[in-house]
Amino acid sequence: MKATIKIELRKDYATKEGKQMVCLRYTAYRRSTLISMNIAVYPKHWNKVSNTVRGSEPRCYYYNKAISEVYQKADTIVMENFFTPLPIPQFLERLKDKHHGNTDFYVFIENEIEQLKQSRAAGTISAQFENLGELVKNTIFVA
C-alpha cells in the first residue's frame, strides 16, 4: 500500500479570529494524521485548487514557500519508502529531523562522481577525481 500526502486547510478547528490552520495530511496503512504547519489563514485567502495561500494575504509568499518546502520534504520521504510506507511515528520523526535529506557538498560531489562512472569514460572520471582532490587540499575549513 502506498502512502499519500496532501496539503489542506483544517476545517474542524478555527482560531478566535476565524482563521484555519494549514496542515499536511499523511496517510499510510489506512491511518491518517494531520500535521500542523503553524500557518493560520482565513478561508477566503485559501486556494482550494492549488492548495496555496492567495495573493490577498500579506504574507502569502512566505507561507507558500514554507508550504512548498514541507511538501517537498514529505514527498521525498514518501518516495524513499515507496514500497514499504513508514508508520506515522517514523514519518513524523523524519519530517521533523532538520538534517534529513541534507548532504555535505563533498559527499554530494562524490555521489555524483559515482553516478558518472557508469556513464563516462575512465579518463574523464580520473580527471574529475584529480580536480576534487585539488579542491579538497586547497579548501580552508572554518570551525
Protein Blocks (a to p, Z undefined) as FASTA:
>chain_A
ZZdddddddfkbccfkopacddddddeehiacdddehiacdfklpcfklopacfklmklm
mmmmmmmmmmmmmmmmmmmmmmlccdfklmmmmmmmmkgopacfklmmmmmmmmmmmmmc
fklmmmmmmmmmmmmmmpccdZZ
